[in-house]
Amino acid sequence: MKKTILLAFAMFTLPAHAQDPTARNMAAACAICHGTDGHAVTKDVTTLAGIPADHLAKLLRDFRDGKRPATVMHQIAKGYTDQQIDAMAAWFATQKR
């Protein structure tokens, strides 16, 4: 019963993007490098879980727009719209570090 109440409360307090199940599905594509739920398994890859959404969204846009150097992220980020980037960033921000 407590878990149900907490879950219901969390659904009303999270940003709309973080509640979007599509955002979690899009973020799943990041798991191959950044780990399940954004928890990287090596020190060579950034853990995305818990990064503030606005910061992560800016990083992704910088990769996409060629403002931030990368090995593969610039190619991956090109496949996402601003709305999709905001949704994934919000989802990762809600994950525990």
WOGIQUI-V953375 format. One record per residue. N is the residue number from 0. D_LAST is the distance of its C-alpha to the last C-alpha in Angstrom with 2 decimals. Layout:
BEGIN
n d_last
N D_LAST
N D_LAST
END
This chain:
BEGIN
n d_last
0 26.20
1 23.37
2 20.76
3 23.01
4 23.29
5 19.58
6 19.04
7 22.00
8 20.78
9 17.36
10 19.38
11 21.38
12 18.74
13 16.45
14 17.83
15 20.34
16 18.57
17 15.50
18 18.14
19 19.96
20 20.03
21 21.27
22 18.07
23 16.24
24 19.25
25 19.19
26 15.51
27 16.56
28 18.67
29 15.76
30 14.83
31 17.74
32 16.23
33 12.50
34 12.07
35 11.92
36 9.63
37 8.47
38 7.44
39 10.28
40 12.67
41 14.48
42 14.21
43 16.47
44 14.16
45 11.39
46 7.87
47 8.04
48 5.08
49 4.83
50 7.92
51 10.80
52 13.12
53 16.16
54 14.92
55 13.78
56 17.04
57 19.04
58 17.84
59 18.75
60 22.05
61 22.81
62 22.47
63 24.61
64 27.15
65 27.59
66 26.46
67 23.72
68 24.84
69 23.32
70 24.52
71 23.78
72 21.30
73 24.27
74 26.02
75 23.23
76 22.43
77 26.17
78 26.00
79 24.02
80 25.48
81 24.04
82 23.55
83 21.65
84 19.40
85 18.72
86 18.05
87 15.54
88 13.73
89 13.71
90 12.44
91 9.40
92 8.80
93 8.96
94 6.34
95 3.79
96 0.00
END
